[in-house]
Amino acid sequence: MQQPLVSVLIPFKNTENYLTDCLESIIIQTYKNWEVIIVDDGSTDSSYSLVELYALKENRIKLYKNTGNGIIDALQLAFKHSQGDYITRMDSDDIMHPNKLNILATNLMTYGKHHIAIGLVKYFSDEGIQEGYGTYETWLNGLTKTGNNYAEIYKECVIPSPCWMVHRDDLIACDAFNPTIYPEDYDLTFRFYKQKIKPIPCNHVLHYWRDYSMRTSRTHIHYAQNHFTSLKIHHFLDIDYNKNKTLTIWGAGNKGKIIAKMLLEKNISFEWICDNPKKIGRDIYGKKLKAFSVLKTIENPQSIITVANKKAQLEIRTYLDNLSMKPLEDYVFFC
């Protein structure tokens, strides 16, 4: 039986220092039936020429120039030219484990459509890994090992953007890459979630994620926290918001205020609670803040929790469990 064709979509811009490592890691894959659709998003260095040399030597590498502007347009173009039954993404500054495509494709063949194959990731850097990235790696891999990724989807992106593979039909069902919504990887994760495309558990490190000071996720405005919060609210209201419940915001810090303002702009009613004695009873944006204890008196609440402190989150989760409240259905953590 012939292996299904895997299309690897790669947008790139000014990554000449890393493209050789990236492409070589694909060429040595144990899974052989692949094609790379790689799109230059306006590079001003030697990236295009470097990839062009690879494409001349390896006919499975197909090089295009972005006809639009930005990573989403580049991904749209790459997907348009792809032929694979299975679709995956790759970042041009990262490295694949030699068995990455084989393990992801095998898992998809085993589980079938309406599943997404994912793998563990490992950050690496010449400058050393920042604490936040190490924490994210541990948290994300913990979810991937059980396949329970969506349980905490409103915290951070729960599908590693360069380490997933889905059936082509499922990606089309998600209307992937069509809306210009950033961050595009997190938006796509919500689309997988909405379509009930189930993550397949995995215990193998399949992707090496390069961290460096000029990485797009560190520098581009599209990856700032206000974009994340706006995206979360957009999908929460579309997917999990229950109009028959009383929406309740926990916390009056910066994120709580951003969410409150967004809900007010959308004319969505909510209660607002916090544990800061200096803020309880205050009026912010025309809403009076109440104490956490008020939750017991709120009829049928659905909570958005913006409290970032890890110890406090554990206490809140225990408190809600004691009230027989269920995650996603009755509460979501936004940080």
DOLUM-46254 format. One line per field, with one value per residue (C-alpha): residue in three letters; z, x, y. Coordinates in nm, 4 decimals, always signed. Example, Ala and Ser with C-alpha at 12.3 -4.5 7.8 and 13.67 -1.06 7.14 Angstrom:
# residues 2
type = [Ala, Ser]
Z = [+0.7800, +0.7140]
X = [+1.2300, +1.3670]
Y = [-0.4500, -0.1060]
# end
This chain:
# residues 335
type = [Met, Gln, Gln, Pro, Leu, Val, Ser, Val, Leu, Ile, Pro, Phe, Lys, Asn, Thr, Glu, Asn, Tyr, Leu, Thr, Asp, Cys, Leu, Glu, Ser, Ile, Ile, Ile, Gln, Thr, Tyr, Lys, Asn, Trp, Glu, Val, Ile, Ile, Val, Asp, Asp, Gly, Ser, Thr, Asp, Ser, Ser, Tyr, Ser, Leu, Val, Glu, Leu, Tyr, Ala, Leu, Lys, Glu, Asn, Arg, Ile, Lys, Leu, Tyr, Lys, Asn, Thr, Gly, Asn, Gly, Ile, Ile, Asp, Ala, Leu, Gln, Leu, Ala, Phe, Lys, His, Ser, Gln, Gly, Asp, Tyr, Ile, Thr, Arg, Met, Asp, Ser, Asp, Asp, Ile, Met, His, Pro, Asn, Lys, Leu, Asn, Ile, Leu, Ala, Thr, Asn, Leu, Met, Thr, Tyr, Gly, Lys, His, His, Ile, Ala, Ile, Gly, Leu, Val, Lys, Tyr, Phe, Ser, Asp, Glu, Gly, Ile, Gln, Glu, Gly, Tyr, Gly, Thr, Tyr, Glu, Thr, Trp, Leu, Asn, Gly, Leu, Thr, Lys, Thr, Gly, Asn, Asn, Tyr, Ala, Glu, Ile, Tyr, Lys, Glu, Cys, Val, Ile, Pro, Ser, Pro, Cys, Trp, Met, Val, His, Arg, Asp, Asp, Leu, Ile, Ala, Cys, Asp, Ala, Phe, Asn, Pro, Thr, Ile, Tyr, Pro, Glu, Asp, Tyr, Asp, Leu, Thr, Phe, Arg, Phe, Tyr, Lys, Gln, Lys, Ile, Lys, Pro, Ile, Pro, Cys, Asn, His, Val, Leu, His, Tyr, Trp, Arg, Asp, Tyr, Ser, Met, Arg, Thr, Ser, Arg, Thr, His, Ile, His, Tyr, Ala, Gln, Asn, His, Phe, Thr, Ser, Leu, Lys, Ile, His, His, Phe, Leu, Asp, Ile, Asp, Tyr, Asn, Lys, Asn, Lys, Thr, Leu, Thr, Ile, Trp, Gly, Ala, Gly, Asn, Lys, Gly, Lys, Ile, Ile, Ala, Lys, Met, Leu, Leu, Glu, Lys, Asn, Ile, Ser, Phe, Glu, Trp, Ile, Cys, Asp, Asn, Pro, Lys, Lys, Ile, Gly, Arg, Asp, Ile, Tyr, Gly, Lys, Lys, Leu, Lys, Ala, Phe, Ser, Val, Leu, Lys, Thr, Ile, Glu, Asn, Pro, Gln, Ser, Ile, Ile, Thr, Val, Ala, Asn, Lys, Lys, Ala, Gln, Leu, Glu, Ile, Arg, Thr, Tyr, Leu, Asp, Asn, Leu, Ser, Met, Lys, Pro, Leu, Glu, Asp, Tyr, Val, Phe, Phe, Cys]
Z = [+0.0000, -0.1058, +0.1617, +0.1426, +0.0065, +0.2818, +0.1895, +0.4100, +0.3969, +0.4732, +0.4623, +0.4991, +0.5244, +0.5858, +0.7462, +0.5371, +0.8491, +0.9334, +0.6067, +0.5344, +0.8696, +0.8131, +0.4600, +0.5342, +0.8254, +0.5807, +0.3107, +0.5563, +0.6765, +0.7040, +0.5464, +0.1770, +0.0117, +0.0833, -0.0994, +0.0337, -0.0787, +0.0322, -0.0161, +0.0067, +0.1882, +0.0605, +0.1787, +0.1430, +0.2257, +0.0302, +0.1487, -0.1900, -0.3760, -0.1159, -0.1460, -0.5244, -0.5264, -0.3168, -0.5471, -0.8508, -0.6888, -0.5189, -0.7246, -0.4124, -0.3086, -0.4889, -0.4474, -0.4905, -0.4174, -0.2105, -0.4278, -0.1195, +0.1994, +0.5250, +0.6586, +0.6084, +0.2387, +0.2085, +0.3732, +0.1477, -0.1577, -0.0287, +0.0433, -0.2993, -0.4695, -0.2392, -0.3587, -0.0429, +0.1275, +0.4549, +0.5335, +0.7851, +0.8592, +0.9194, +1.0306, +0.8165, +1.1177, +1.2911, +1.2608, +1.2219, +1.4036, +1.1318, +1.2180, +1.2474, +0.9248, +0.9670, +1.3192, +1.2413, +0.9179, +1.0789, +1.3620, +1.1123, +0.9122, +1.2339, +1.3726, +1.0472, +0.9610, +1.2228, +1.4119, +1.4306, +1.4774, +1.7003, +1.8659, +2.1536, +2.0928, +2.2308, +2.2262, +2.1480, +2.1278, +2.1078, +2.3601, +2.6115, +2.6526, +2.8316, +3.1341, +2.9750, +2.6721, +2.8928, +3.0970, +2.7808, +2.6414, +2.9592, +2.9759, +2.6058, +2.6038, +2.9124, +2.7205, +2.4082, +2.5993, +2.6946, +2.3862, +2.6204, +2.4527, +2.4185, +2.7934, +2.8358, +2.4948, +2.6332, +2.8196, +2.5301, +2.1890, +2.2695, +1.9297, +1.8425, +1.5199, +1.3360, +1.4704, +1.3555, +1.0639, +0.9472, +0.6595, +0.3756, +0.4027, +0.7706, +0.7000, +0.4335, +0.6791, +0.9149, +0.6372, +0.7235, +0.6379, +0.4821, +0.7474, +0.8102, +1.1861, +1.3916, +1.5548, +1.2732, +1.4477, +1.7546, +1.5349, +1.3463, +1.6761, +1.7695, +1.4296, +1.4940, +1.8305, +1.6851, +1.4219, +1.6968, +1.5294, +1.8073, +1.9067, +1.8975, +2.2078, +2.1435, +2.3604, +2.1037, +2.0585, +1.6866, +1.6444, +1.7520, +1.7955, +1.7517, +1.9803, +1.8995, +1.9519, +1.6034, +1.5848, +1.4517, +1.7559, +1.9702, +1.7548, +1.5429, +1.6698, +1.5539, +1.8362, +2.1164, +2.4102, +2.3109, +1.9888, +2.1889, +2.4197, +2.1315, +1.9552, +2.2682, +2.3245, +1.9580, +1.9689, +2.3207, +2.2221, +1.9058, +2.0543, +2.4313, +2.5474, +2.6880, +2.6715, +2.9293, +3.1897, +3.3706, +3.2267, +3.5085, +3.4842, +3.7571, +3.8165, +3.7595, +3.6329, +3.2845, +3.1100, +3.3091, +3.2102, +2.8423, +2.8429, +3.0279, +2.7751, +2.4824, +2.6287, +2.6941, +2.3333, +2.2219, +2.4603, +2.6414, +3.0020, +3.2728, +3.6412, +3.7556, +4.0671, +4.2228, +4.5513, +4.5679, +4.8630, +4.7021, +4.3932, +4.5449, +4.5354, +4.2793, +3.9536, +3.6401, +3.2956, +3.4635, +3.6246, +4.0013, +4.1125, +4.3626, +4.5932, +4.4818, +4.7457, +4.5442, +4.2921, +4.5147, +4.4760, +4.0986, +3.9245, +3.6777, +3.6236, +3.3391, +3.4420, +3.2486, +3.4883, +3.4306, +3.7550, +3.6520, +3.9837, +3.9621, +4.3304, +4.3098, +3.9973, +4.1831, +4.4675, +4.2215, +4.0388, +4.3689, +4.4697, +4.1407, +4.1550, +4.4996, +4.3410, +4.0807, +3.7984, +3.4788, +3.2718, +2.9374, +3.0206, +3.3436, +3.3472, +3.1355, +3.2322, +3.0089, +3.1488]
X = [+0.0000, +0.1425, +0.1972, -0.0387, +0.1222, +0.2061, +0.2170, +0.4472, +0.3516, +0.6383, +0.6183, +0.9554, +1.1017, +1.4653, +1.5638, +1.8725, +2.0697, +1.8294, +1.6779, +1.9519, +1.8977, +1.5205, +1.5252, +1.7908, +1.5799, +1.2923, +1.5026, +1.6263, +1.2770, +1.2141, +0.8725, +0.9452, +0.6157, +0.6139, +0.6161, +0.7299, +0.5309, +0.7522, +0.6543, +0.8803, +0.7011, +0.9172, +1.2646, +1.5358, +1.8261, +1.9503, +1.6718, +1.4995, +1.8211, +1.9103, +1.5721, +1.5865, +1.9051, +1.7341, +1.4302, +1.6545, +1.8122, +1.4997, +1.1792, +0.9679, +1.0468, +0.8223, +0.9080, +0.6701, +0.6684, +0.3846, +0.1364, -0.0098, +0.1465, +0.2079, +0.2117, -0.1598, -0.1455, +0.1663, -0.0119, -0.3148, -0.0916, +0.0961, -0.2264, -0.3650, -0.0658, -0.0530, -0.1585, -0.1309, -0.3947, -0.2371, -0.1353, +0.1201, +0.3036, +0.6681, +0.8527, +1.1535, +1.3789, +1.3006, +1.4139, +1.2166, +1.3016, +1.3853, +1.0713, +0.8361, +0.6391, +0.6320, +0.4883, +0.2327, +0.1172, +0.1024, -0.1114, -0.3477, -0.3751, -0.4508, -0.7137, -0.8675, -1.0426, -1.1625, -0.8353, -0.5257, -0.1848, +0.0471, +0.3847, +0.5951, +0.8144, +1.1490, +1.2835, +1.6483, +1.8558, +2.2165, +2.1250, +1.9543, +1.5798, +1.3793, +1.1848, +0.8483, +0.9218, +1.0397, +0.7203, +0.5085, +0.6936, +0.6307, +0.2637, +0.1980, +0.3734, +0.1772, -0.1468, -0.0178, +0.0812, -0.2832, -0.4466, -0.6473, -0.5257, -0.8583, -0.9246, -0.7122, -0.7572, -0.8394, -0.5074, -0.2624, -0.2368, -0.2726, -0.1711, +0.1973, +0.1764, +0.4617, +0.3883, +0.0468, -0.0930, -0.4525, -0.6443, -0.6933, -1.0737, -1.0605, -0.8461, -1.0948, -1.3811, -1.2020, -1.1864, -0.8189, -0.6079, -0.9027, -0.9722, -0.7002, -0.7017, -0.3830, -0.2223, -0.3122, -0.1909, -0.4063, -0.7048, -0.6646, -0.6471, -0.9873, -1.1179, -0.9942, -1.1686, -1.4951, -1.4982, -1.4324, -1.1131, -0.9717, -0.6019, -0.4150, -0.1952, +0.1793, +0.4863, +0.7579, +0.9530, +0.9018, +0.9835, +1.2712, +1.1504, +1.4198, +1.4065, +1.5960, +1.5523, +1.4155, +1.1638, +0.8311, +0.6331, +0.8557, +0.8614, +0.5457, +0.2500, +0.0118, +0.1441, +0.0926, -0.1288, -0.4141, -0.4511, -0.4599, -0.7335, -0.9435, -0.9098, -1.0063, -1.3175, -1.4177, -1.4045, -1.5441, -1.8562, -1.8858, -1.8178, -1.8677, -2.0658, -2.4042, -2.6573, -2.8704, -2.5955, -2.4750, -2.1369, -1.8950, -1.5443, -1.2950, -1.0200, -0.9796, -0.6221, -0.5249, -0.6669, -0.9916, -1.0345, -0.9669, -1.2277, -1.4811, -1.4366, -1.4780, -1.7978, -1.9404, -1.8659, -2.0584, -2.3483, -2.3023, -2.4176, -2.1852, -2.0988, -1.7500, -1.5819, -1.2342, -1.0475, -0.8696, -1.0193, -0.9077, -1.1184, -1.4236, -1.7118, -1.5415, -1.7039, -1.4997, -1.6488, -1.9865, -1.9669, -1.9480, -1.6888, -1.8049, -1.6246, -1.5471, -1.7879, -2.0754, -2.0364, -2.2476, -2.5382, -2.5100, -2.7685, -2.6217, -2.2820, -2.0365, -1.6990, -1.4073, -1.1115, -0.8306, -0.6399, -0.2794, -0.1316, -0.0793, -0.1515, -0.4684, -0.5732, -0.5458, -0.7545, -1.0143, -1.0296, -1.0808, -1.3486, -1.5344, -1.5000, -1.6599, -1.9510, -1.9737, -1.8866, -1.7344, -1.4485, -1.5471, -1.9137, -1.9146, -1.5738, -1.2675, -0.9216, -0.7987, -0.4432]
Y = [+0.0000, +0.3366, +0.5967, +0.8976, +1.2120, +1.4624, +1.8317, +2.0401, +2.4099, +2.6493, +3.0292, +3.2028, +3.5505, +3.6398, +3.3102, +3.2381, +3.1415, +2.8589, +2.7334, +2.4806, +2.3049, +2.3120, +2.1697, +1.9092, +1.7825, +1.7279, +1.5637, +1.2959, +1.2048, +0.8306, +0.8978, +0.9535, +1.0459, +1.4184, +1.7487, +2.0846, +2.3885, +2.6745, +3.0392, +3.3429, +3.6250, +3.9109, +3.8162, +4.0782, +3.8465, +3.5430, +3.3119, +3.2826, +3.1984, +2.9373, +2.7631, +2.7915, +2.5835, +2.3160, +2.3158, +2.2626, +1.9551, +1.8138, +1.8004, +1.7447, +2.1047, +2.3543, +2.7222, +3.0167, +3.3877, +3.5289, +3.7149, +3.8808, +4.0100, +3.8293, +3.4751, +3.4066, +3.4967, +3.2792, +2.9854, +3.0317, +3.0174, +2.7130, +2.5262, +2.6180, +2.4524, +2.1487, +1.8040, +1.5971, +1.3845, +1.4975, +1.8552, +1.9789, +2.3037, +2.3782, +2.6902, +2.7774, +2.8313, +2.5000, +2.1372, +1.8132, +1.4926, +1.2323, +1.0306, +1.3269, +1.2793, +0.9025, +0.9143, +1.1852, +1.0185, +0.6734, +0.8096, +0.9714, +0.6499, +0.4609, +0.7003, +0.8259, +1.1499, +1.3999, +1.3564, +1.5716, +1.4115, +1.6130, +1.5618, +1.6836, +1.9886, +2.0997, +2.4540, +2.5154, +2.8319, +2.9463, +3.2158, +2.9878, +2.9279, +3.1942, +3.0722, +3.1468, +2.9295, +2.6439, +2.6662, +2.6712, +2.3666, +2.1653, +2.2669, +2.2027, +1.8653, +1.7596, +1.8174, +1.6412, +1.3280, +1.2725, +1.4244, +1.6462, +1.9656, +2.1438, +2.1339, +2.4478, +2.6060, +2.9518, +2.9765, +2.9560, +2.7891, +2.4177, +2.2774, +2.3359, +2.5370, +2.3608, +2.0112, +1.8956, +1.6984, +1.6632, +1.5123, +1.7586, +1.7355, +1.8293, +2.1349, +2.2449, +2.1921, +2.4331, +2.6953, +2.7141, +3.0199, +3.2023, +3.4676, +3.7232, +3.6725, +3.6777, +3.4941, +3.2543, +2.9366, +2.9994, +3.0879, +2.7594, +2.5708, +2.7113, +2.6010, +2.2452, +2.2613, +2.3910, +2.1146, +1.8553, +1.7341, +1.5199, +1.5361, +1.2050, +1.1522, +1.1329, +1.0701, +1.1474, +1.4710, +1.5365, +1.9035, +2.1249, +2.4814, +2.7444, +3.0463, +3.3652, +3.7372, +3.8162, +3.5313, +3.6627, +3.5483, +3.7699, +4.0829, +4.1179, +4.3202, +4.0442, +3.8248, +4.0782, +3.9788, +4.2106, +4.0097, +3.6862, +3.8184, +3.9466, +3.6116, +3.4185, +3.6287, +3.5966, +3.2165, +3.1830, +3.3754, +3.1649, +2.8212, +2.7947, +3.0976, +2.9968, +3.2797, +3.0992, +3.1397, +3.4522, +3.5441, +3.6314, +3.7787, +3.6846, +3.9390, +4.3123, +4.3248, +4.4356, +4.1261, +4.1423, +4.5049, +4.4312, +4.1551, +4.3683, +4.6469, +4.4056, +4.2611, +4.6072, +4.7058, +4.3966, +4.4791, +4.1467, +4.1479, +4.0135, +4.0173, +4.1173, +3.9759, +4.0050, +3.9499, +4.2855, +4.4787, +4.8044, +4.7298, +4.5578, +4.8038, +5.0265, +5.1285, +5.0465, +5.1126, +5.1505, +4.8044, +4.7565, +4.5024, +4.2435, +3.9988, +3.6415, +3.5103, +3.6606, +3.3774, +3.1505, +3.3920, +3.4311, +3.2184, +2.9680, +3.1405, +3.0834, +3.2198, +3.3694, +3.3550, +3.6058, +3.5405, +3.4621, +3.3470, +2.9686, +2.9027, +3.1100, +2.9196, +2.5879, +2.7282, +2.8593, +2.5269, +2.3421, +2.5904, +2.5452, +2.1655, +2.1739, +2.3593, +2.0764, +2.3148, +2.1755, +2.3219, +2.4811, +2.4354, +2.6405, +2.8091, +2.8798, +3.0045, +3.2875, +3.2825]
# end
